[in-house]
Amino acid sequence: MEKKMKRKFTRILYGGDYNPNQWPREIWDEDMRIFKKARINSASINIFSWAKIQPSEETYYFDELDEIVEMLSKEKYDIVMATSTAALPAWMVKRYPEVTRTDYYGRKHKFGKRHNACPNSLVYQKHAKALAEELAKRYGGNKYITCWHINNEYGGECYCENCEKAFRVWLRKKYKTLEALNKAWNLEFWGHTVYDWDEIVLPNALGEGMGENNTAFAGISIDYRRFNSDSMLENFKMERDAVRKYDPDTLITNNLMGTYKGLDYFKWAKEMDIVSWDNYPYYNTPWSMTAMCNDLMRGLKGQPFMLMEQTPSQQNWQPYNSLKRPGQMRAQSYQTIAHGSDTIQFFQLRRTVGACEKFHGAVIAHVGHENTRVFREVAQLGKELEQLDRILGSNNPSKVGIIFDWDNYWALEYTSGPHKDLTYVEQIHNCYRYFYHKNIPVDMIPTDGDFGKYDLVMAPVLYMVKEGVAEALEDYVKNGGTLVTSFMSGIVDESDNVHLGGYPGPLRSMAGVWVEEIDALAPEQHNTVVFDDGSEYTCHMLCDLMHLEGAESLAEYSSDFYAGMPAITRNQYGRGRVFYIGTNLEEKALDKVLDQVTAEANVSPVIDESTKLEITYRESDTEKMYFIINFVEDEQPLPKFFVGRKDLLSGKELDDSMTLKQYDVVMISIPKQEN
């Protein structure tokens, strides 16, 4: 059962990762002075302090952490208290070497790095649980502890004997019998039938793995993804429950990582009080992708979320770590709030002196004072955010849902053919991009979501159709909904076995098409499609060769041996309709299709005017709060819809001569009765 929100924030949390334990005591007071000038009101602490607070198996040392908590409490900070379990102390590895991970290639790791614990190590579980309990017992009664931060950025895999044994137990619970398992994994292929549970080996480089992203048997590799996600989730729940023994009310979270492939975040979100995430776009990441990740984080629980980490200036771990341009950090922060965040937090508050993140940006740079461009921008944002607590808890209404599903993510990218360049997130973003540029709000939703809330549901590359999903989509369409799906949809079941009887399998009836073959085009190849109005566009990567079974053709291929076959179709099904996009269209062609889709589904933008500005809104019981942001290089005129309104950030009244430069932000409140 999904947990309800517990004690909520009373202000927008503004701060981030703070590690005073890495600095002499005299620096702490200077930090407090500088942070106060930036209006920082929150600090995430104790994230990587296990070795400091537990120097040996028998000893805990809390004196320094007590000082840190006392100092922050005196300053009335909202404290995000981490459990510090994301990096093992050296003594544990020395005494219990089985706690470390074994990698995909079968190499047993020694002490080092982080995220280095086997999630199925009983020794790790024992000590992590005990540490979480000790922390909660000591600090759970502190009213300034606003949120508990379990571990940090769970991720990676382990392929050790602990995991192999635990995987067999997990499989017994799922399949009950070896007969069911052999059938699910189709182990008759290549004669891999197993006759005992202990004949099952992990799908790494020593087993069924064929490279980290390829496998001889997708069934076992997908199940191992599920198992690994579940194993780490059990670790999270274990620490969460340990904290709950002593602190029943404070929010508990873990910082997620957007579209990170390794963990099923929809499943994780059900166990979290509030979702938080770390936002680190590359220098060339489209703003639509960053917006999509924010919407995904909001969609995990259908609630406001936390931005746990972003950099004030530059990252250090990407190939090209560009500075954020003047105004860019502020604009990115407001984009995050606009899409549902109730916090803005940074990694890090003071730039560390050494190790692999010493060049990662911070509020206080290596120069050690506040007279920097970055600090001035942080301080400006902090001052503005103090006036915006009204945003807390407000919603992001939407009539469009885009399905995002980790089982599909794993399965599509494990499939051997038809095209190595087909990637899940890229295909989802191709669709999301259209709505972003049209300023049409979107929810990212799971396959078991409430489709009835939406006038339009997008299900691109719905490769894996699990039990009950097709039926739910059929009911949705029959009752008047509009569904859009695409090539590589309806192909396999949850074990990656093909739905027999013709593609798109269980979607075939409502789509009204039969896909006979799928052509794969090399990167230098393309095909063309022509619409009913004579307009012609290119397509690439994949082309479905399909036949109409009740659907109407909206566009046909106009080259190659399948010229004249339908490429895009529309089928009336009950009171609703299904659009099927049978090829990877160029951007303008996809826009043309989705223009028709949104018109028929009666889905409209936030405002009627066409603009290159990003316009988003959050809604409370009394008002709509609009965020207008310019992410393009050219100045953009303020839409007429907002002329005469007051900018909440500057206090100025907006007239019809106003333009927004790149990274300018305007925020406007309009009472709901005026809409």
Beta strands, then each sheet from edge to edge (+ up, - down):
strand 1: 13-17
strand 2: 42-45
strand 3: 78-82
strand 4: 145-149
strand 5: 251-253
strand 6: 255-256
strand 7: 276-278
strand 8: 306-309
strand 9: 343-346
strand 10: 400-403
strand 11: 443-445
strand 12: 456-459
strand 13: 482-486
strand 14: 513-520
strand 15: 527-531
strand 16: 536-548
strand 17: 552-557
strand 18: 566-573
strand 19: 576-581
strand 20: 583-585
strand 21: 614-619
strand 22: 623-629
strand 23: 636-637
strand 24: 659-660
strand 25: 665-671
sheet 1: 5+ 4+ 3+ 2+ 1+ 9+
sheet 2: 6+ 7+ 8+
sheet 3: 11+ 10+ 12+ 13+ 19+ 18- 17+ 15- 16+ 14-
sheet 4: 11+ 10+ 12+ 13+ 19+ 18- 17+ 15- 16+ 20-
sheet 5: 21+ 22- 25+
sheet 6: 23+ 24-
end
